[in-house]
Amino acid sequence: MPCSHNIGNIQEETAIHSPTMPEMKLMLALLASAIKDLIKENVDPLDRQSAIRWIFGEENNYVFSFETVCLHLDIDPIRLRKRIRNTFDTPRTTCYRNQPPLNYE
């Protein structure tokens, strides 16, 4: 399955949630920004690593942690992490030419 197809599914899954409260909009923007930092070809490597640390990190005791954001948006964080990991575990040439592999640690 091409990488772009999986990315579209992730974006669709997060797009179905249309929050009305400003805090929820901020959380959705934060989540979308992190996913975009993984998707974009010409993103700064530090931004990509920051997104990876936020999404796959274990810090979940603050209001804007990945898990907290997902739970407030009624998105299963475990399922979304799996989908993101599966999307980016495809061969790197499919998604990003000349980019190093993602480091989840």
CYANA upper distance limits for C-alpha pairs under 8 A (distance plus 0.5 A):
  1 MET  CA      5 HIS  CA      7.48
  1 MET  CA      6 ASN  CA      7.99
  2 PRO  CA      6 ASN  CA      7.42
  2 PRO  CA     94 THR  CA      7.52
  3 CYS  CA      7 ILE  CA      6.81
  3 CYS  CA     87 THR  CA      6.46
  3 CYS  CA     88 PHE  CA      7.95
  3 CYS  CA     90 THR  CA      7.45
  3 CYS  CA     94 THR  CA      6.86
  3 CYS  CA     95 CYS  CA      6.33
  4 SER  CA      8 GLY  CA      6.68
  4 SER  CA     95 CYS  CA      7.82
  5 HIS  CA      9 ASN  CA      7.00
  6 ASN  CA     10 ILE  CA      6.94
  6 ASN  CA     83 ARG  CA      8.37
  6 ASN  CA     87 THR  CA      6.31
  7 ILE  CA     11 GLN  CA      6.75
  7 ILE  CA     39 ILE  CA      8.08
  7 ILE  CA     84 ILE  CA      8.42
  7 ILE  CA     87 THR  CA      7.32
  8 GLY  CA     12 GLU  CA      6.56
  9 ASN  CA     13 GLU  CA      6.60
 10 ILE  CA     14 THR  CA      6.93
 10 ILE  CA     80 LEU  CA      8.04
 10 ILE  CA     83 ARG  CA      7.68
 10 ILE  CA     84 ILE  CA      7.93
 11 GLN  CA     15 ALA  CA      6.46
 11 GLN  CA     32 ALA  CA      8.34
 12 GLU  CA     16 ILE  CA      6.84
 13 GLU  CA     17 HIS  CA      8.29
 14 THR  CA     28 LEU  CA      8.27
 14 THR  CA     32 ALA  CA      8.29
 14 THR  CA     75 ILE  CA      8.07
 17 HIS  CA     73 LEU  CA      7.30
 17 HIS  CA     74 ASP  CA      8.37
 18 SER  CA     25 LYS  CA      8.33
 19 PRO  CA     24 MET  CA      5.95
 19 PRO  CA     25 LYS  CA      6.17
 19 PRO  CA     28 LEU  CA      8.35
 19 PRO  CA     73 LEU  CA      8.14
 20 THR  CA     24 MET  CA      7.35
 20 THR  CA     25 LYS  CA      7.27
 21 MET  CA     25 LYS  CA      6.83
 22 PRO  CA     26 LEU  CA      6.66
 23 GLU  CA     27 MET  CA      6.74
 24 MET  CA     28 LEU  CA      6.64
 24 MET  CA     72 HIS  CA      7.84
 24 MET  CA     73 LEU  CA      7.43
 25 LYS  CA     29 ALA  CA      6.59
 26 LEU  CA     30 LEU  CA      6.64
 27 MET  CA     31 LEU  CA      6.75
 27 MET  CA     64 PHE  CA      7.66
 27 MET  CA     69 VAL  CA      6.16
 27 MET  CA     73 LEU  CA      8.14
 28 LEU  CA     32 ALA  CA      6.55
 28 LEU  CA     69 VAL  CA      8.06
 28 LEU  CA     73 LEU  CA      7.74
 29 ALA  CA     33 SER  CA      6.44
 30 LEU  CA     34 ALA  CA      6.82
 31 LEU  CA     35 ILE  CA      6.85
 31 LEU  CA     66 PHE  CA      8.00
 31 LEU  CA     69 VAL  CA      7.93
 31 LEU  CA     70 CYS  CA      8.47
 32 ALA  CA     36 LYS  CA      6.57
 33 SER  CA     37 ASP  CA      6.65
 34 ALA  CA     38 LEU  CA      7.11
 34 ALA  CA     48 ARG  CA      8.41
 34 ALA  CA     51 ALA  CA      5.38
 34 ALA  CA     52 ILE  CA      8.34
 34 ALA  CA     54 TRP  CA      8.37
 34 ALA  CA     55 ILE  CA      8.13
 35 ILE  CA     39 ILE  CA      6.81
 35 ILE  CA     51 ALA  CA      7.78
 36 LYS  CA     40 LYS  CA      6.41
 37 ASP  CA     43 VAL  CA      6.77
 37 ASP  CA     47 ASP  CA      6.90
 37 ASP  CA     48 ARG  CA      5.81
 37 ASP  CA     51 ALA  CA      6.93
 38 LEU  CA     43 VAL  CA      8.48
 38 LEU  CA     48 ARG  CA      6.11
 38 LEU  CA     51 ALA  CA      7.41
 38 LEU  CA     52 ILE  CA      8.09
 39 ILE  CA     95 CYS  CA      8.42
 41 GLU  CA     95 CYS  CA      8.38
 41 GLU  CA     96 TYR  CA      6.17
 41 GLU  CA     97 ARG  CA      8.34
 41 GLU  CA     99 GLN  CA      8.46
 43 VAL  CA     47 ASP  CA      7.27
 43 VAL  CA     48 ARG  CA      7.23
 44 ASP  CA     48 ARG  CA      6.97
 45 PRO  CA     49 GLN  CA      6.66
 46 LEU  CA     50 SER  CA      6.51
 47 ASP  CA     51 ALA  CA      6.70
 48 ARG  CA     52 ILE  CA      6.74
 49 GLN  CA     53 ARG  CA      6.60
 49 GLN  CA    102 LEU  CA      8.44
 49 GLN  CA    103 ASN  CA      8.05
 50 SER  CA     54 TRP  CA      6.65
 51 ALA  CA     55 ILE  CA      6.56
 52 ILE  CA     56 PHE  CA      6.27
 52 ILE  CA     57 GLY  CA      8.03
 52 ILE  CA    103 ASN  CA      8.18
 52 ILE  CA    104 TYR  CA      6.64
 53 ARG  CA     57 GLY  CA      5.41
 53 ARG  CA    104 TYR  CA      7.55
 53 ARG  CA    105 GLU  CA      7.76
 54 TRP  CA     65 SER  CA      7.54
 54 TRP  CA     66 PHE  CA      6.67
 55 ILE  CA     66 PHE  CA      6.04
 55 ILE  CA     81 ARG  CA      7.53
 56 PHE  CA     81 ARG  CA      7.59
 56 PHE  CA    104 TYR  CA      7.12
 56 PHE  CA    105 GLU  CA      8.36
 57 GLY  CA    105 GLU  CA      8.43
 59 GLU  CA     65 SER  CA      7.10
 60 ASN  CA     65 SER  CA      5.66
 60 ASN  CA     66 PHE  CA      7.41
 60 ASN  CA     67 GLU  CA      6.44
 60 ASN  CA     68 THR  CA      7.11
 61 ASN  CA     65 SER  CA      7.46
 61 ASN  CA     68 THR  CA      8.39
 62 TYR  CA     68 THR  CA      7.90
 63 VAL  CA     68 THR  CA      6.56
 63 VAL  CA     69 VAL  CA      7.77
 64 PHE  CA     68 THR  CA      6.67
 64 PHE  CA     69 VAL  CA      6.24
 65 SER  CA     69 VAL  CA      6.54
 66 PHE  CA     70 CYS  CA      6.63
 66 PHE  CA     77 PRO  CA      7.82
 67 GLU  CA     71 LEU  CA      6.58
 67 GLU  CA     77 PRO  CA      6.00
 68 THR  CA     72 HIS  CA      6.63
 69 VAL  CA     73 LEU  CA      6.73
 70 CYS  CA     74 ASP  CA      6.60
 70 CYS  CA     75 ILE  CA      5.31
 70 CYS  CA     76 ASP  CA      6.81
 70 CYS  CA     77 PRO  CA      6.00
 71 LEU  CA     75 ILE  CA      6.11
 71 LEU  CA     76 ASP  CA      7.01
 71 LEU  CA     77 PRO  CA      7.46
 75 ILE  CA     80 LEU  CA      7.95
 76 ASP  CA     80 LEU  CA      6.71
 77 PRO  CA     81 ARG  CA      6.49
 78 ILE  CA     82 LYS  CA      6.71
 79 ARG  CA     83 ARG  CA      6.74
 80 LEU  CA     84 ILE  CA      6.60
 81 ARG  CA     85 ARG  CA      6.48
 82 LYS  CA     86 ASN  CA      6.48
 83 ARG  CA     87 THR  CA      6.55
 84 ILE  CA     88 PHE  CA      6.74
 85 ARG  CA     89 ASP  CA      6.35
 86 ASN  CA     90 THR  CA      7.38
 88 PHE  CA     92 ARG  CA      8.06
 88 PHE  CA     95 CYS  CA      8.28
 88 PHE  CA    102 LEU  CA      8.03
 90 THR  CA     94 THR  CA      7.55
 90 THR  CA     95 CYS  CA      8.31
 91 PRO  CA     95 CYS  CA      7.90
 92 ARG  CA     96 TYR  CA      6.18
 92 ARG  CA     97 ARG  CA      7.36
 92 ARG  CA     99 GLN  CA      7.75
 92 ARG  CA    100 PRO  CA      8.21
 92 ARG  CA    101 PRO  CA      6.93
 93 THR  CA     97 ARG  CA      5.47
 93 THR  CA     98 ASN  CA      7.91
